[in-house]
Amino acid sequence: MKYPAIQNYINGKFVAPSTSRTMDVISPLDGNHLSTVPMSSSKDLDDAVQAAKAAFPAWSKTPIKERVQVFFRYKYLLEKNLKELAELCSEENGKTYGESVAEIEKCIELTEFATSLPQLVTGEVLEVSKGVECRTEHVPLGVVASIVPFNFPSMVPNWTIPNAIALGNCMIMKPSEKVPLSCGRLAEILKEAGLPDGVFNIVHGDTEIVEAICDHPNIEAVSFVGSTKVAKIVYQRATHNYKRCLALGGAKNHLMVLPDAIPGMTAQNVAASMSGCAGQRCMAASAMVGVGNIDHIVDKICDEARKIVPGQNLGAVINKESQERIERYITEAESNGAKILVDGRNTKVAGKENGTYVGPTVIDYVTPEMSVAKEEIFGPVISIMRTNTVDEALAIENANPYGNAASVFTQNGGMARYIIDRASAGMIGVNVGVPVPREPFSFGGWNESKFGVGDITGKSSIEFWTKLKKSTTKWNAEAGVNWMS
């Protein structure tokens, strides 16, 4: 075991859980045993909540311009420790080192946005009648919780940590039990940056902790990122207990490729979108809808896919179960009549035979009713469907229950606008394979890709992590009274 057994992080210290139940943490890169992670109990969660609750009065009363000083230092420390954080991310998640560097750089950008919050939450004031002022101010909620997935061990936690905490809340983080190491390192960096004890806490575990978070009476809000199936459960359970909840689910993102698309640029974007982070991201393109004759572009996509080499510029998928599930999708599509143009099944990387890899896979002549066309695969697989018109392509995109992202590849501005207006997705790209908005624009999909109001990052997140206080004041009795005062 490379690292010591993982512990919870409560009130500024790593502490042993109350249970002895653990799970092994295995590196997808080579199958090495990294550590063990505790399956904590509801008692452990309550300990963390009480620590956060005790820290909240002082932290929430600290002026926001002082609170964000922690995040100026945190940003510097992320930059200083970038290499170490990227290596740890790669080791526990399986993505390439370059992808891990990009993940930490996104953490830095998210933190940079949080340092701007004093300029964004100044509130409003207006003299509504002679001598009478109305004022609004953003007030923190209290103790909040963030439940995060395995695919971005550092970035998704940083979707919530900087904004929620800079806005005055105290947080409980529940990392994925598959990638628990990065969150612990982030906790150490936050403490080094000057974050007071109890403001940020980590409780490791499985379903028991997720349910306990949804049920705990002292947790005011819950954010969740994961599958749609679980997002629905978390949203229903948390809101049933009268909490705010923003739950992000899965995706089936469609790239619509028109015949006038620039072949080289389109092929590079499609291949990168479907294979980046081994396809394990909710913004991955896993379905392509070709309009008209796009054979020349498909050929180039295959050429680009063959340049993607597992163990070099393609990372591993998270575990053996995911590897087997992805390969079953490919085999099922083939048995149903689709044509496998590039086949990533049975992939082994020399020297890392115990790693869990799936090679880039391009499947053509997929029909909309096939599983690979409808379901989230979460692997480096692109399924190509063929249509004659843009409206047929849009019908396929809009029929899917998800609504995270969609893209169109064309040189026709009018057609791009036509698709932007009609695609049922929260994030749209034009000649962009992964249309993730950059800060300060927020991240969030539609339909069954998101449950709750608002988005998890950017300016939209302010409304989720705060409540609005309105005050009306009058001091000058001599001003008299009218209906507005």
N, C-alpha and C positions, 0 to 999 in steps of 0.2 A: 504494500500500500504506500503510494508515493507521498500523500499528505496525511496529517493527523486526522482523526475522526472529527467530523464537522459538529459544531455545537450551535445552539441558538445564540442570538445576540440581543441582550435585553439590558436596558439602562446603561449602555456604554460598555458592557462586558460580555465576553463569550461565556455562556453558562451551559452546563450539562442539562439535558432534558429530563423530565420526570419519568420517562419510559425507557425501556431497554431495546425496543424494537427499532431496527435499522434497515437500510437498503444500501446495496453496493453502488458506488459511482464508478462507471466504466467508461473509458475513453473510446469513442467510436473510431478514432484514428487507427488504433492498433489493438484494441481489446484489453489494454492495461488497466489494472485495478487502481483507481486514483484515491478513493477514500470511502467512507461510509457516511450516510446522512441519516439523522434521526427522524423517526416518525413520531412527532411530538403529540401531546395530548391537549385537550381543551384547557387543562390547568396551566400548561406552558403558555398558551395563548393569553389566558387571563393575566398571568404575570406580566407579559409584555404590554397588554392593554393598561394595566394599572400603572406601569412605569411611564407609558405615554401620557396617560391621564394626569399624572403628577407633574410631568414636564410642561403640559400645555399652558397653564396660566402664565408662567413667566415667558415662554416662547411666543405666545400669541400677543402678549403685551409689548414685546420688543418691536420697535418701529421697523417697518419693512425695509427701509434703507440700511438698517443695521443687520437685519436677517440676511439680506442678499450678499453682505460681505463674506459670509461663509461660502457662498457659491462662487464668488470671484476666486477665493482660495482653492475651492474644490476644482474649478476649471483648470487652474494652474497645476494642481496635483494630478489630474487626469492626463494632462499633456506630459508632465514629468514622468509618469508611470505608464505611458502608452504602450511601450513594448511589452512590459510585464503583463499588463491587462490583456493585450491582444493574444499573447502566448497562452495565457490561462483560458481565455475564451475558446481558442482553437482546440486546446487540449480536451476540454470537457464537452464541447459541442460538436467538434469534428469539422468545422468549416476551415477554409484555408487561412493562412496567416494574413494574407492581403485583405481578405474579407473581414477578418477580425480587427485589423487596423481600421478599416472603414467603419466598423461598428463603434469603436471607441471614439473615432472622430465625430460620429453622429452624437455620441454622448456629450462631447464637448460643445457641439452646436446647441443641443438641448439646454445645457447648463448656461450657455451664453444668453439664450433667450430669457431664462429665469432671472438673470441679473438685470434685465430691462424691466422687470415687473413694477418697480416703483413708478415708472413713467406711464404704466398702463392701468394702474388701479388707483389713480388719484381721486376718483369719485367726481361728483358734480355738485355745484352749489348755485342757487339762483334766488334772487330777491323776488319772491312771487307776489308780494304786496308791500306797501310802504313799511319798512322796518321788519318784515317777516322773511326769513330765509328757509328754504328747503335744501337739505343736503343728503347725499347718498355716500355710503362707504362700504367697501368689501370687508366682510368679517370672516375669519376662519371658522371652520365647522367644528373642529375638535380632534378626536382620534379617528384616523381614516386608515383603510387597508388597501393594499395593492397585491393582486394575485397574478403572477407572471408566468409565461411559458418557457419552454426549453430552447426555442430557436434563436433567441437573441438574449443571451445571459446577462449582458450589460445594458444594451440599448433600451429594451422594453422597461426594465426597472427605472431607467432614466427618463422614460416618457412621463413618469409620475413623481419621482423623488424631488427634482429641483423645484417644479412648480408648486406641488402640494405643500412642501415644507417651507419654501420661501413665502408662500401666502399665509403661513402661520399655523398650519396643522402639524400634528405629530402622527407618525406613520408606523404601521405594521406591514412588513413585506413578507409575502409567502412565495419564495422562489420555487421553480420546478425542481422536484426531487432528482431529476436527471442531470441538472446543471447547477448545483448549489454553491460552487466555489466562488464564482465571480461576485455574487452578492455580498459574501463575507468580506471580500477585499474592498468592495465599495464602502462598506460600513467602516472599515479601518481608515479609509481615505477621508470620509466625512468627519470622523472624529479628529483626525489630524488637521482638517480644515477649520476646526473650532465649533462644530455642531454640538450643542449641549447634550449630555447624557439623557436618554429617554425619548428624545425627539424622533430618532429613527431606530427601529427594532426589527429583528428578523426571527420568524418562527418557521422552522422546517417541518414538512410533513406531507400527508396525502389528503385524501378526501375528508378525513375527520377534521383537519384544520380548516379546510375550505368551508365546510358546513358550520364549524364553530365561529368563523369570521362572519358568515351571513347571519348567525343567530345572536352574536354578542350584543348586549344592550348598550354598551358604551362605545361601539364603533358606529360612526355617523354616516360614512360613505364607503363604498367598495368599488374599486375598478378591477376588471378582469380582462385578460387576453388569453385566448385559447380556441378550442373548437366550438362550433356553433351549438352542438349538442350540450356541452357543459355550460356555455355562455347563457343559454336559455334557463338552465337550472339555477345558476348563480343569480341571474337577474330576478327570476321569480321568487327565489327564497329570500334574497336580500330585501327586495321591495315589499314582500309580504311582512317583513319585520320593520317596515317603515324607514328603510335606509335609502339614501341615494345610491344608485348603481349605474355604472356605465360598463357594459360587457361587450367586448369585441370578439366576434366569432371567426369562422372560416371564410373561404373565398373560392371562387372559380372565375378567375380573371380572363377575359376574352381579348385577344388582339385581332382586330379586323384589318386585313391586308387587302388593299385595292391594287389593281394591275399597274397603276401609275406610280406605286411606291418605289423609292430608290432601292434597287435590289441589295447592294452591299450594306448600306446602312440598316435596312430592315432586317436582313439576315443576322447581322451582328447583334442588334437589339433583341430580336426574338430569342436567339441562342443564349444570350446573357441573362435575359429575363427568366427563362425556364430553368437555367442551371445554376444561377447565383445562389450561394448558401445551400447548394445541393437541392434547390427547389423547395427548401423548407422555410418559406416565408409567405405571409398572407398576400403579398404583392406579386408573387411569382406568376408568370403567364403559363397556364397549363392547357389553355385552349386557344387555338388560332382558327379564325374563320376567313378563308380565302374567298374573294369575290371575283368571279370570272377566271381568266387564265392567269394563274400565278405559279405555273410550273417552274419558271425560271427562278423565282424567288425561293421556292421550296428546295430546289437543287442547292442554292447558296446556303440556305439554313442547314442543310445536311453537311455541307462542307465546313461550316462554322462549328457544328456540333462535333465533328470528328477532330477538331483541334482542342477540344475540351477533354483533358486526360485525368482520370481519377488518380488521386494521390499527388497530382502536380497542381493543376489549376481547377480542380474539382474536389471538394471535400467529401467527407463521409456523411451518410444519413445517421440519425441519432442512435439506432440500435438494430439488433437482428430482426426484431418484430416489424419495424418500419421497412427494412430492406425486403423482407418476404412479402409484406403487403403491397409494396410498390410493384414488385415483380409479378404478383398475381394480377394486378390491373393490366399490365402489359400483355401477359399471356392470354387473359380473357379477351382483350381487344383483338388480338391476333386470331383467336378461335372464332370470334364473331365476324370476321371478314376484313378487319382493318389490315393495312400493310405496314410492317415495321421497316422503316427506311434506315434508321440507325438504332442498334439494339444494345442497351446497357445492362442486360441481365447477366448474371453469373460473373460479375466483375471481381477480380482479385488484384491487389496491389502488392508487388514484390516487396518483401520485408515487412509487410503489414497484413499478413494473411488473416489475422483475426479482426481486422477492421471491417466496418460494415459500409460497403460502397455499392452504389448503383451508377452505372455509366450514363451519359447523356442519351436520351431516347427520343426519336422522332417517329411518330405514328401518323400515317396518312390515311385518307379515305375513312375517317371516323364518322359515324352517324350520330345525330344528337341524342338518340336513346341509349347509346352505349355508356357504361359506367365511367369510362375514362373521359367522356364528354361532359358528364354531369357532376361528378363527385370530386372533392378535393383530394388529390393524390399525395401532395406534399413530398414530391421527389422531382428529379431532373428529367421530367417527361413533358413533351408537348404533343397535344392531339390536334390534328389538322382536319377541319371540316370544310366542305366545299359548297358554295352557293353561287347563284347567278346574279343576284342583286344585293345592294346595300340593305334594303328593307328585309330581305331574307336573313342576312347576317344579324341585323338588329333584333329580329324576332328570336333568333337563337340566344343572343345575349340576354334579352329581356325575359326570356322564359326561365332562365336559371334563377333559383331562389336567392342566391347570394347577390351582393351588390357592392363589393369592395372597390374594384377598379376595372377599367376597360381602356383600351387604346385603339387608335386607328393610325394606319400607315398609308399616307397619301401625299400628293403634292397639290391637291385641290383644296383650297381654303374653304370654299363653300361647302364641299362635301364633309370636310372635317367639322365645320360648325353644325351641319345637319346631324352628324353622329353625336357630337357633344350634347346637343339639345335632346336627343332621344334615347341615349344609352342610360339604362337604369343602374347607375353606379355612382358612388360618392366621390371617386377620384378618377379623372379622365386624362389620358395622355394623347398627344398628337406627335407621332414619330418618336415616342418615348416608351420604352418597354416596361419601365417600372415607374409609374407616375406618382411617386411619393412627394407630397408638397414639402418644401423647405420652410424652416421657421422664418417668420411668425405664422405662416399658414398652417392650419391644423390637419391632423391625420384622423380619418374616420370614414367608414363606408356607409352603405345604406342596406335596407332590406334585412336579410338574415345574416348579414355580416356585422351588424351592430344593434344592440338593444340598450335603449336609454337615450337621453337628450344631450346634445352637444358632442364635442370631440375630446380626445384624450390629451392632445398636445396643442401648442400654440395659444392664441388669444382665446379661442373657444373654451379652453380648459379652465379659465378663470372662473367662469360661471359655475362649473362643476365643483371646484374646490373651495368656493366661498359662498356666503349668503349675503344678501344686500340689506343693509340697515338704512332706514330713511328717518331723518330727524327734521323737525320743523321748530324754529325758534323765533321768539319775539321778546324784545326787551323794552321797547319804547311805548309806554301806555298812551302817551300824548298823540300817537299816530292815529288813534281811533280804531274802529272796527268796521270792516265790511265783510261781504260774504266770503272773501278769499282769506280772511285772517281771523 
